[in-house]
Structures are given as C-alpha cells and as structure tokens.
Amino acid sequence: MAILTYVVLLALLTAFLDRTYVEARLVYAQRGAYGCPLFGMACNSHCKAKKFNEGYCGGSRNGGCFCSGCRMRTKKGCK
C-alpha cells in the first residue's frame, strides 16, 4: 500500500513540475483559428513555423494553442 501511495504522489508531482516548467517558458498564445484539431498537430506545426521549439494545447476545453521555447536565440540566451 505504501508503494502505491508513493507512485501516485510521484506521478502528481511530476505532472505539476512539467506543467509549471512549460508555463514558465510560455512565449506566445494563439486562440481560436488554430485551436487543437488533429490531436494538436496543427498547433505544433503552427508554432514550429513561427520558430518556436514546441506547441501544446491548453486552456478551456484544450481550445488554445500555446507555443513555448526560444523564438530568437542569442549568445546570452533567449530574447
């Protein structure tokens, strides 16, 4: 029973840390037009076309497309 509790807590903690890590790098959000059809492939290709690292679906009912990562990389980091 203790192992099951440990596994559940670890899974919840991992999901929380992953979500906050992505939100901390949030650079751009697109609502409506792109949304998240085709399991998010339209959102991901839209973000890659705008030179972001990745795209993911979120917001109310997963209707928003969020792009994250550096849009312009410089020697000092992200711009």
PDB file of N, CA, C and O in Angstrom:
ATOM      1  N   MET A   1       0.824  -1.191   0.000  1.00  0.00           N
ATOM      2  CA  MET A   1       0.000   0.000   0.000  1.00  0.00           C
ATOM      3  C   MET A   1       0.872   1.262   0.000  1.00  0.00           C
ATOM      4  O   MET A   1       0.542   2.252  -0.653  1.00  0.00           O
ATOM      5  N   ALA A   2       1.965   1.216   0.724  1.00  0.00           N
ATOM      6  CA  ALA A   2       2.857   2.372   0.780  1.00  0.00           C
ATOM      7  C   ALA A   2       3.488   2.638  -0.584  1.00  0.00           C
ATOM      8  O   ALA A   2       3.715   3.791  -0.950  1.00  0.00           O
ATOM      9  N   ILE A   3       3.767   1.590  -1.327  1.00  0.00           N
ATOM     10  CA  ILE A   3       4.365   1.759  -2.653  1.00  0.00           C
ATOM     11  C   ILE A   3       3.373   2.439  -3.596  1.00  0.00           C
ATOM     12  O   ILE A   3       3.751   3.310  -4.379  1.00  0.00           O
ATOM     13  N   LEU A   4       2.109   2.041  -3.520  1.00  0.00           N
ATOM     14  CA  LEU A   4       1.083   2.654  -4.364  1.00  0.00           C
ATOM     15  C   LEU A   4       0.934   4.143  -4.051  1.00  0.00           C
ATOM     16  O   LEU A   4       0.808   4.959  -4.964  1.00  0.00           O
ATOM     17  N   THR A   5       0.949   4.493  -2.784  1.00  0.00           N
ATOM     18  CA  THR A   5       0.866   5.897  -2.379  1.00  0.00           C
ATOM     19  C   THR A   5       2.063   6.679  -2.910  1.00  0.00           C
ATOM     20  O   THR A   5       1.909   7.795  -3.406  1.00  0.00           O
ATOM     21  N   TYR A   6       3.241   6.100  -2.807  1.00  0.00           N
ATOM     22  CA  TYR A   6       4.458   6.728  -3.294  1.00  0.00           C
ATOM     23  C   TYR A   6       4.389   6.954  -4.807  1.00  0.00           C
ATOM     24  O   TYR A   6       4.769   8.021  -5.291  1.00  0.00           O
ATOM     25  N   VAL A   7       3.911   5.969  -5.548  1.00  0.00           N
ATOM     26  CA  VAL A   7       3.825   6.079  -7.003  1.00  0.00           C
ATOM     27  C   VAL A   7       2.831   7.170  -7.404  1.00  0.00           C
ATOM     28  O   VAL A   7       3.101   7.949  -8.319  1.00  0.00           O
ATOM     29  N   VAL A   8       1.693   7.227  -6.729  1.00  0.00           N
ATOM     30  CA  VAL A   8       0.688   8.246  -7.039  1.00  0.00           C
ATOM     31  C   VAL A   8       1.227   9.644  -6.745  1.00  0.00           C
ATOM     32  O   VAL A   8       1.052  10.558  -7.551  1.00  0.00           O
ATOM     33  N   LEU A   9       1.877   9.814  -5.605  1.00  0.00           N
ATOM     34  CA  LEU A   9       2.451  11.120  -5.272  1.00  0.00           C
ATOM     35  C   LEU A   9       3.538  11.528  -6.255  1.00  0.00           C
ATOM     36  O   LEU A   9       3.630  12.696  -6.632  1.00  0.00           O
ATOM     37  N   LEU A  10       4.351  10.584  -6.668  1.00  0.00           N
ATOM     38  CA  LEU A  10       5.407  10.865  -7.632  1.00  0.00           C
ATOM     39  C   LEU A  10       4.820  11.276  -8.981  1.00  0.00           C
ATOM     40  O   LEU A  10       5.327  12.193  -9.628  1.00  0.00           O
ATOM     41  N   ALA A  11       3.759  10.602  -9.403  1.00  0.00           N
ATOM     42  CA  ALA A  11       3.111  10.944 -10.675  1.00  0.00           C
ATOM     43  C   ALA A  11       2.503  12.344 -10.622  1.00  0.00           C
ATOM     44  O   ALA A  11       2.631  13.114 -11.574  1.00  0.00           O
ATOM     45  N   LEU A  12       1.845  12.672  -9.518  1.00  0.00           N
ATOM     46  CA  LEU A  12       1.252  14.003  -9.382  1.00  0.00           C
ATOM     47  C   LEU A  12       2.313  15.094  -9.351  1.00  0.00           C
ATOM     48  O   LEU A  12       2.147  16.144  -9.972  1.00  0.00           O
ATOM     49  N   LEU A  13       3.389  14.848  -8.637  1.00  0.00           N
ATOM     50  CA  LEU A  13       4.474  15.820  -8.560  1.00  0.00           C
ATOM     51  C   LEU A  13       5.117  16.026  -9.926  1.00  0.00           C
ATOM     52  O   LEU A  13       5.413  17.158 -10.307  1.00  0.00           O
ATOM     53  N   THR A  14       5.333  14.949 -10.660  1.00  0.00           N
ATOM     54  CA  THR A  14       5.926  15.050 -11.990  1.00  0.00           C
ATOM     55  C   THR A  14       5.033  15.848 -12.925  1.00  0.00           C
ATOM     56  O   THR A  14       5.518  16.695 -13.674  1.00  0.00           O
ATOM     57  N   ALA A  15       3.735  15.586 -12.887  1.00  0.00           N
ATOM     58  CA  ALA A  15       2.801  16.328 -13.744  1.00  0.00           C
ATOM     59  C   ALA A  15       2.798  17.810 -13.386  1.00  0.00           C
ATOM     60  O   ALA A  15       2.756  18.657 -14.277  1.00  0.00           O
ATOM     61  N   PHE A  16       2.841  18.134 -12.102  1.00  0.00           N
ATOM     62  CA  PHE A  16       2.853  19.530 -11.672  1.00  0.00           C
ATOM     63  C   PHE A  16       4.125  20.233 -12.118  1.00  0.00           C
ATOM     64  O   PHE A  16       4.065  21.341 -12.650  1.00  0.00           O
ATOM     65  N   LEU A  17       5.275  19.602 -11.908  1.00  0.00           N
ATOM     66  CA  LEU A  17       6.542  20.220 -12.289  1.00  0.00           C
ATOM     67  C   LEU A  17       6.636  20.401 -13.791  1.00  0.00           C
ATOM     68  O   LEU A  17       7.132  21.426 -14.259  1.00  0.00           O
ATOM     69  N   ASP A  18       6.170  19.427 -14.552  1.00  0.00           N
ATOM     70  CA  ASP A  18       6.209  19.530 -16.002  1.00  0.00           C
ATOM     71  C   ASP A  18       5.331  20.684 -16.472  1.00  0.00           C
ATOM     72  O   ASP A  18       5.731  21.442 -17.355  1.00  0.00           O
ATOM     73  N   ARG A  19       4.143  20.828 -15.895  1.00  0.00           N
ATOM     74  CA  ARG A  19       3.234  21.895 -16.292  1.00  0.00           C
ATOM     75  C   ARG A  19       3.814  23.267 -15.966  1.00  0.00           C
ATOM     76  O   ARG A  19       3.747  24.175 -16.795  1.00  0.00           O
ATOM     77  N   THR A  20       4.377  23.431 -14.782  1.00  0.00           N
ATOM     78  CA  THR A  20       4.925  24.733 -14.413  1.00  0.00           C
ATOM     79  C   THR A  20       6.174  25.045 -15.224  1.00  0.00           C
ATOM     80  O   THR A  20       6.436  26.211 -15.520  1.00  0.00           O
ATOM     81  N   TYR A  21       6.949  24.031 -15.590  1.00  0.00           N
ATOM     82  CA  TYR A  21       8.141  24.254 -16.401  1.00  0.00           C
ATOM     83  C   TYR A  21       7.744  24.793 -17.775  1.00  0.00           C
ATOM     84  O   TYR A  21       8.357  25.742 -18.265  1.00  0.00           O
ATOM     85  N   VAL A  22       6.733  24.204 -18.398  1.00  0.00           N
ATOM     86  CA  VAL A  22       6.300  24.660 -19.712  1.00  0.00           C
ATOM     87  C   VAL A  22       5.687  26.044 -19.621  1.00  0.00           C
ATOM     88  O   VAL A  22       5.948  26.888 -20.478  1.00  0.00           O
ATOM     89  N   GLU A  23       4.872  26.297 -18.596  1.00  0.00           N
ATOM     90  CA  GLU A  23       4.247  27.603 -18.456  1.00  0.00           C
ATOM     91  C   GLU A  23       5.275  28.686 -18.170  1.00  0.00           C
ATOM     92  O   GLU A  23       5.071  29.838 -18.552  1.00  0.00           O
ATOM     93  N   ALA A  24       6.366  28.348 -17.514  1.00  0.00           N
ATOM     94  CA  ALA A  24       7.401  29.339 -17.236  1.00  0.00           C
ATOM     95  C   ALA A  24       8.081  29.786 -18.524  1.00  0.00           C
ATOM     96  O   ALA A  24       8.582  30.908 -18.600  1.00  0.00           O
ATOM     97  N   ARG A  25       8.105  28.926 -19.534  1.00  0.00           N
ATOM     98  CA  ARG A  25       8.744  29.269 -20.790  1.00  0.00           C
ATOM     99  C   ARG A  25       7.743  29.768 -21.823  1.00  0.00           C
ATOM    100  O   ARG A  25       8.100  29.947 -22.988  1.00  0.00           O
ATOM    101  N   LEU A  26       6.499  29.996 -21.421  1.00  0.00           N
ATOM    102  CA  LEU A  26       5.456  30.397 -22.359  1.00  0.00           C
ATOM    103  C   LEU A  26       5.823  31.714 -23.026  1.00  0.00           C
ATOM    104  O   LEU A  26       6.147  32.694 -22.355  1.00  0.00           O
ATOM    105  N   VAL A  27       5.770  31.727 -24.336  1.00  0.00           N
ATOM    106  CA  VAL A  27       6.147  32.908 -25.081  1.00  0.00           C
ATOM    107  C   VAL A  27       4.972  33.462 -25.871  1.00  0.00           C
ATOM    108  O   VAL A  27       4.867  34.678 -26.032  1.00  0.00           O
ATOM    109  N   TYR A  28       4.103  32.624 -26.358  1.00  0.00           N
ATOM    110  CA  TYR A  28       3.103  33.045 -27.328  1.00  0.00           C
ATOM    111  C   TYR A  28       1.853  32.186 -27.179  1.00  0.00           C
ATOM    112  O   TYR A  28       1.961  30.982 -26.945  1.00  0.00           O
ATOM    113  N   ALA A  29       0.694  32.770 -27.307  1.00  0.00           N
ATOM    114  CA  ALA A  29      -0.564  32.015 -27.237  1.00  0.00           C
ATOM    115  C   ALA A  29      -1.456  32.405 -28.403  1.00  0.00           C
ATOM    116  O   ALA A  29      -1.592  33.586 -28.723  1.00  0.00           O
ATOM    117  N   GLN A  30      -2.058  31.419 -29.029  1.00  0.00           N
ATOM    118  CA  GLN A  30      -2.958  31.648 -30.161  1.00  0.00           C
ATOM    119  C   GLN A  30      -4.297  31.019 -29.839  1.00  0.00           C
ATOM    120  O   GLN A  30      -4.356  29.833 -29.515  1.00  0.00           O
ATOM    121  N   ARG A  31      -5.359  31.773 -29.919  1.00  0.00           N
ATOM    122  CA  ARG A  31      -6.699  31.258 -29.630  1.00  0.00           C
ATOM    123  C   ARG A  31      -7.500  31.165 -30.920  1.00  0.00           C
ATOM    124  O   ARG A  31      -7.244  31.893 -31.878  1.00  0.00           O
ATOM    125  N   GLY A  32      -8.438  30.290 -30.932  1.00  0.00           N
ATOM    126  CA  GLY A  32      -9.424  30.241 -32.000  1.00  0.00           C
ATOM    127  C   GLY A  32      -8.966  29.578 -33.278  1.00  0.00           C
ATOM    128  O   GLY A  32      -9.180  28.379 -33.457  1.00  0.00           O
ATOM    129  N   ALA A  33      -8.344  30.319 -34.169  1.00  0.00           N
ATOM    130  CA  ALA A  33      -8.101  29.843 -35.524  1.00  0.00           C
ATOM    131  C   ALA A  33      -7.343  28.521 -35.576  1.00  0.00           C
ATOM    132  O   ALA A  33      -7.725  27.623 -36.326  1.00  0.00           O
ATOM    133  N   TYR A  34      -6.292  28.389 -34.802  1.00  0.00           N
ATOM    134  CA  TYR A  34      -5.514  27.156 -34.862  1.00  0.00           C
ATOM    135  C   TYR A  34      -6.073  26.102 -33.925  1.00  0.00           C
ATOM    136  O   TYR A  34      -6.161  24.929 -34.289  1.00  0.00           O
ATOM    137  N   GLY A  35      -6.449  26.507 -32.730  1.00  0.00           N
ATOM    138  CA  GLY A  35      -7.037  25.553 -31.794  1.00  0.00           C
ATOM    139  C   GLY A  35      -6.199  24.298 -31.668  1.00  0.00           C
ATOM    140  O   GLY A  35      -4.970  24.364 -31.683  1.00  0.00           O
ATOM    141  N   CYS A  36      -6.850  23.165 -31.547  1.00  0.00           N
ATOM    142  CA  CYS A  36      -6.114  21.913 -31.407  1.00  0.00           C
ATOM    143  C   CYS A  36      -6.750  20.772 -32.191  1.00  0.00           C
ATOM    144  O   CYS A  36      -7.015  19.719 -31.611  1.00  0.00           O
ATOM    145  N   PRO A  37      -7.005  20.941 -33.479  1.00  0.00           N
ATOM    146  CA  PRO A  37      -7.506  19.804 -34.244  1.00  0.00           C
ATOM    147  C   PRO A  37      -6.389  18.820 -34.545  1.00  0.00           C
ATOM    148  O   PRO A  37      -5.213  19.141 -34.374  1.00  0.00           O
ATOM    149  N   LEU A  38      -6.738  17.653 -34.980  1.00  0.00           N
ATOM    150  CA  LEU A  38      -5.773  16.614 -35.369  1.00  0.00           C
ATOM    151  C   LEU A  38      -4.805  16.296 -34.238  1.00  0.00           C
ATOM    152  O   LEU A  38      -3.601  16.177 -34.462  1.00  0.00           O
ATOM    153  N   PHE A  39      -5.330  16.159 -33.022  1.00  0.00           N
ATOM    154  CA  PHE A  39      -4.533  15.805 -31.841  1.00  0.00           C
ATOM    155  C   PHE A  39      -3.382  16.772 -31.595  1.00  0.00           C
ATOM    156  O   PHE A  39      -2.337  16.368 -31.086  1.00  0.00           O
ATOM    157  N   GLY A  40      -3.557  18.042 -31.949  1.00  0.00           N
ATOM    158  CA  GLY A  40      -2.549  19.058 -31.687  1.00  0.00           C
ATOM    159  C   GLY A  40      -1.504  19.220 -32.770  1.00  0.00           C
ATOM    160  O   GLY A  40      -0.598  20.039 -32.620  1.00  0.00           O
ATOM    161  N   MET A  41      -1.598  18.466 -33.863  1.00  0.00           N
ATOM    162  CA  MET A  41      -0.587  18.573 -34.917  1.00  0.00           C
ATOM    163  C   MET A  41      -0.629  19.938 -35.602  1.00  0.00           C
ATOM    164  O   MET A  41       0.415  20.470 -35.977  1.00  0.00           O
ATOM    165  N   ALA A  42      -1.831  20.514 -35.769  1.00  0.00           N
ATOM    166  CA  ALA A  42      -1.934  21.836 -36.397  1.00  0.00           C
ATOM    167  C   ALA A  42      -1.272  22.895 -35.519  1.00  0.00           C
ATOM    168  O   ALA A  42      -0.591  23.791 -36.018  1.00  0.00           O
ATOM    169  N   CYS A  43      -1.477  22.784 -34.219  1.00  0.00           N
ATOM    170  CA  CYS A  43      -0.867  23.725 -33.277  1.00  0.00           C
ATOM    171  C   CYS A  43       0.653  23.605 -33.305  1.00  0.00           C
ATOM    172  O   CYS A  43       1.358  24.613 -33.354  1.00  0.00           O
ATOM    173  N   ASN A  44       1.153  22.384 -33.273  1.00  0.00           N
ATOM    174  CA  ASN A  44       2.596  22.164 -33.246  1.00  0.00           C
ATOM    175  C   ASN A  44       3.247  22.675 -34.529  1.00  0.00           C
ATOM    176  O   ASN A  44       4.299  23.310 -34.467  1.00  0.00           O
ATOM    177  N   SER A  45       2.647  22.414 -35.687  1.00  0.00           N
ATOM    178  CA  SER A  45       3.240  22.886 -36.938  1.00  0.00           C
ATOM    179  C   SER A  45       3.166  24.409 -37.039  1.00  0.00           C
ATOM    180  O   SER A  45       4.062  25.038 -37.602  1.00  0.00           O
ATOM    181  N   HIS A  46       2.100  25.006 -36.495  1.00  0.00           N
ATOM    182  CA  HIS A  46       1.986  26.468 -36.468  1.00  0.00           C
ATOM    183  C   HIS A  46       3.123  27.076 -35.644  1.00  0.00           C
ATOM    184  O   HIS A  46       3.738  28.058 -36.059  1.00  0.00           O
ATOM    185  N   CYS A  47       3.397  26.492 -34.486  1.00  0.00           N
ATOM    186  CA  CYS A  47       4.458  27.010 -33.613  1.00  0.00           C
ATOM    187  C   CYS A  47       5.831  26.824 -34.241  1.00  0.00           C
ATOM    188  O   CYS A  47       6.672  27.721 -34.176  1.00  0.00           O
ATOM    189  N   LYS A  48       6.062  25.667 -34.848  1.00  0.00           N
ATOM    190  CA  LYS A  48       7.357  25.419 -35.491  1.00  0.00           C
ATOM    191  C   LYS A  48       7.570  26.389 -36.653  1.00  0.00           C
ATOM    192  O   LYS A  48       8.694  26.831 -36.891  1.00  0.00           O
ATOM    193  N   ALA A  49       6.496  26.724 -37.378  1.00  0.00           N
ATOM    194  CA  ALA A  49       6.608  27.673 -38.488  1.00  0.00           C
ATOM    195  C   ALA A  49       6.973  29.065 -37.989  1.00  0.00           C
ATOM    196  O   ALA A  49       7.616  29.831 -38.707  1.00  0.00           O
ATOM    197  N   LYS A  50       6.571  29.398 -36.768  1.00  0.00           N
ATOM    198  CA  LYS A  50       6.908  30.696 -36.182  1.00  0.00           C
ATOM    199  C   LYS A  50       8.223  30.645 -35.401  1.00  0.00           C
ATOM    200  O   LYS A  50       8.544  31.581 -34.668  1.00  0.00           O
ATOM    201  N   LYS A  51       8.986  29.556 -35.555  1.00  0.00           N
ATOM    202  CA  LYS A  51      10.330  29.388 -34.979  1.00  0.00           C
ATOM    203  C   LYS A  51      10.344  29.150 -33.478  1.00  0.00           C
ATOM    204  O   LYS A  51      11.349  29.438 -32.827  1.00  0.00           O
ATOM    205  N   PHE A  52       9.253  28.631 -32.903  1.00  0.00           N
ATOM    206  CA  PHE A  52       9.261  28.228 -31.505  1.00  0.00           C
ATOM    207  C   PHE A  52       9.687  26.768 -31.420  1.00  0.00           C
ATOM    208  O   PHE A  52       9.654  26.050 -32.420  1.00  0.00           O
ATOM    209  N   ASN A  53      10.085  26.329 -30.233  1.00  0.00           N
ATOM    210  CA  ASN A  53      10.534  24.951 -30.062  1.00  0.00           C
ATOM    211  C   ASN A  53       9.403  23.943 -30.112  1.00  0.00           C
ATOM    212  O   ASN A  53       9.561  22.870 -30.695  1.00  0.00           O
ATOM    213  N   GLU A  54       8.258  24.265 -29.510  1.00  0.00           N
ATOM    214  CA  GLU A  54       7.173  23.294 -29.436  1.00  0.00           C
ATOM    215  C   GLU A  54       5.838  23.998 -29.277  1.00  0.00           C
ATOM    216  O   GLU A  54       5.778  25.184 -28.954  1.00  0.00           O
ATOM    217  N   GLY A  55       4.772  23.254 -29.509  1.00  0.00           N
ATOM    218  CA  GLY A  55       3.426  23.756 -29.306  1.00  0.00           C
ATOM    219  C   GLY A  55       2.622  22.741 -28.532  1.00  0.00           C
ATOM    220  O   GLY A  55       2.819  21.537 -28.694  1.00  0.00           O
ATOM    221  N   TYR A  56       1.722  23.207 -27.697  1.00  0.00           N
ATOM    222  CA  TYR A  56       0.857  22.290 -26.957  1.00  0.00           C
ATOM    223  C   TYR A  56      -0.510  22.918 -26.776  1.00  0.00           C
ATOM    224  O   TYR A  56      -0.662  24.139 -26.831  1.00  0.00           O
ATOM    225  N   CYS A  57      -1.500  22.069 -26.560  1.00  0.00           N
ATOM    226  CA  CYS A  57      -2.885  22.508 -26.417  1.00  0.00           C
ATOM    227  C   CYS A  57      -3.200  22.736 -24.955  1.00  0.00           C
ATOM    228  O   CYS A  57      -2.739  21.990 -24.091  1.00  0.00           O
ATOM    229  N   GLY A  58      -3.980  23.759 -24.677  1.00  0.00           N
ATOM    230  CA  GLY A  58      -4.364  24.035 -23.302  1.00  0.00           C
ATOM    231  C   GLY A  58      -5.521  25.004 -23.268  1.00  0.00           C
ATOM    232  O   GLY A  58      -6.165  25.253 -24.287  1.00  0.00           O
ATOM    233  N   GLY A  59      -5.781  25.542 -22.114  1.00  0.00           N
ATOM    234  CA  GLY A  59      -6.873  26.483 -21.965  1.00  0.00           C
ATOM    235  C   GLY A  59      -8.193  25.774 -21.730  1.00  0.00           C
ATOM    236  O   GLY A  59      -8.227  24.574 -21.456  1.00  0.00           O
ATOM    237  N   SER A  60      -9.272  26.519 -21.837  1.00  0.00           N
ATOM    238  CA  SER A  60     -10.583  25.925 -21.601  1.00  0.00           C
ATOM    239  C   SER A  60     -10.904  24.933 -22.712  1.00  0.00           C
ATOM    240  O   SER A  60     -10.890  25.278 -23.894  1.00  0.00           O
ATOM    241  N   ARG A  61     -11.185  23.732 -22.327  1.00  0.00           N
ATOM    242  CA  ARG A  61     -11.501  22.633 -23.256  1.00  0.00           C
ATOM    243  C   ARG A  61     -10.387  22.396 -24.264  1.00  0.00           C
ATOM    244  O   ARG A  61     -10.666  21.977 -25.387  1.00  0.00           O
ATOM    245  N   ASN A  62      -9.161  22.647 -23.908  1.00  0.00           N
ATOM    246  CA  ASN A  62      -7.995  22.482 -24.788  1.00  0.00           C
ATOM    247  C   ASN A  62      -8.162  23.229 -26.107  1.00  0.00           C
ATOM    248  O   ASN A  62      -7.732  22.746 -27.154  1.00  0.00           O
ATOM    249  N   GLY A  63      -8.783  24.400 -26.059  1.00  0.00           N
ATOM    250  CA  GLY A  63      -9.046  25.151 -27.278  1.00  0.00           C
ATOM    251  C   GLY A  63      -7.969  26.142 -27.648  1.00  0.00           C
ATOM    252  O   GLY A  63      -8.069  26.786 -28.692  1.00  0.00           O
ATOM    253  N   GLY A  64      -6.944  26.288 -26.832  1.00  0.00           N
ATOM    254  CA  GLY A  64      -5.894  27.260 -27.120  1.00  0.00           C
ATOM    255  C   GLY A  64      -4.607  26.579 -27.534  1.00  0.00           C
ATOM    256  O   GLY A  64      -4.268  25.512 -27.021  1.00  0.00           O
ATOM    257  N   CYS A  65      -3.902  27.185 -28.447  1.00  0.00           N
ATOM    258  CA  CYS A  65      -2.606  26.674 -28.891  1.00  0.00           C
ATOM    259  C   CYS A  65      -1.528  27.541 -28.248  1.00  0.00           C
ATOM    260  O   CYS A  65      -1.519  28.758 -28.433  1.00  0.00           O
ATOM    261  N   PHE A  66      -0.636  26.933 -27.508  1.00  0.00           N
ATOM    262  CA  PHE A  66       0.430  27.654 -26.825  1.00  0.00           C
ATOM    263  C   PHE A  66       1.779  27.230 -27.388  1.00  0.00           C
ATOM    264  O   PHE A  66       2.074  26.039 -27.478  1.00  0.00           O
ATOM    265  N   CYS A  67       2.584  28.192 -27.759  1.00  0.00           N
ATOM    266  CA  CYS A  67       3.929  27.919 -28.261  1.00  0.00           C
ATOM    267  C   CYS A  67       4.932  28.269 -27.167  1.00  0.00           C
ATOM    268  O   CYS A  67       4.789  29.293 -26.498  1.00  0.00           O
ATOM    269  N   SER A  68       5.934  27.436 -26.982  1.00  0.00           N
ATOM    270  CA  SER A  68       6.921  27.708 -25.945  1.00  0.00           C
ATOM    271  C   SER A  68       8.320  27.476 -26.480  1.00  0.00           C
ATOM    272  O   SER A  68       8.519  26.846 -27.519  1.00  0.00           O
ATOM    273  N   GLY A  69       9.270  27.996 -25.748  1.00  0.00           N
ATOM    274  CA  GLY A  69      10.664  27.880 -26.130  1.00  0.00           C
ATOM    275  C   GLY A  69      11.176  29.211 -26.650  1.00  0.00           C
ATOM    276  O   GLY A  69      10.434  30.192 -26.680  1.00  0.00           O
ATOM    277  N   CYS A  70      12.399  29.253 -27.049  1.00  0.00           N
ATOM    278  CA  CYS A  70      13.015  30.481 -27.539  1.00  0.00           C
ATOM    279  C   CYS A  70      12.557  30.775 -28.954  1.00  0.00           C
ATOM    280  O   CYS A  70      12.599  29.910 -29.828  1.00  0.00           O
ATOM    281  N   ARG A  71      12.122  31.999 -29.166  1.00  0.00           N
ATOM    282  CA  ARG A  71      11.800  32.392 -30.533  1.00  0.00           C
ATOM    283  C   ARG A  71      13.063  32.874 -31.235  1.00  0.00           C
ATOM    284  O   ARG A  71      13.289  32.567 -32.406  1.00  0.00           O
ATOM    285  N   MET A  72      13.877  33.623 -30.519  1.00  0.00           N
ATOM    286  CA  MET A  72      15.147  34.088 -31.066  1.00  0.00           C
ATOM    287  C   MET A  72      16.245  33.749 -30.070  1.00  0.00           C
ATOM    288  O   MET A  72      16.243  34.254 -28.947  1.00  0.00           O
ATOM    289  N   ARG A  73      17.165  32.914 -30.466  1.00  0.00           N
ATOM    290  CA  ARG A  73      18.249  32.504 -29.588  1.00  0.00           C
ATOM    291  C   ARG A  73      19.464  33.408 -29.820  1.00  0.00           C
ATOM    292  O   ARG A  73      19.868  33.642 -30.959  1.00  0.00           O
ATOM    293  N   THR A  74      20.031  33.905 -28.738  1.00  0.00           N
ATOM    294  CA  THR A  74      21.229  34.731 -28.822  1.00  0.00           C
ATOM    295  C   THR A  74      22.346  34.057 -28.037  1.00  0.00           C
ATOM    296  O   THR A  74      22.131  33.012 -27.422  1.00  0.00           O
ATOM    297  N   LYS A  75      23.519  34.639 -28.055  1.00  0.00           N
ATOM    298  CA  LYS A  75      24.636  34.066 -27.305  1.00  0.00           C
ATOM    299  C   LYS A  75      24.390  34.108 -25.805  1.00  0.00           C
ATOM    300  O   LYS A  75      24.916  33.277 -25.064  1.00  0.00           O
ATOM    301  N   LYS A  76      23.590  35.074 -25.352  1.00  0.00           N
ATOM    302  CA  LYS A  76      23.309  35.215 -23.925  1.00  0.00           C
ATOM    303  C   LYS A  76      22.088  34.421 -23.484  1.00  0.00           C
ATOM    304  O   LYS A  76      21.780  34.399 -22.292  1.00  0.00           O
ATOM    305  N   GLY A  77      21.391  33.778 -24.393  1.00  0.00           N
ATOM    306  CA  GLY A  77      20.197  33.005 -24.043  1.00  0.00           C
ATOM    307  C   GLY A  77      19.039  33.352 -24.950  1.00  0.00           C
ATOM    308  O   GLY A  77      19.219  33.571 -26.148  1.00  0.00           O
ATOM    309  N   CYS A  78      17.856  33.400 -24.381  1.00  0.00           N
ATOM    310  CA  CYS A  78      16.646  33.687 -25.162  1.00  0.00           C
ATOM    311  C   CYS A  78      16.398  35.180 -25.233  1.00  0.00           C
ATOM    312  O   CYS A  78      16.744  35.926 -24.317  1.00  0.00           O
ATOM    313  N   LYS A  79      15.800  35.604 -26.320  1.00  0.00           N
ATOM    314  CA  LYS A  79      15.459  37.016 -26.475  1.00  0.00           C
ATOM    315  C   LYS A  79      13.959  37.151 -26.541  1.00  0.00           C
ATOM    316  O   LYS A  79      13.444  38.262 -26.672  1.00  0.00           O
TER     317      LYS A  79
END
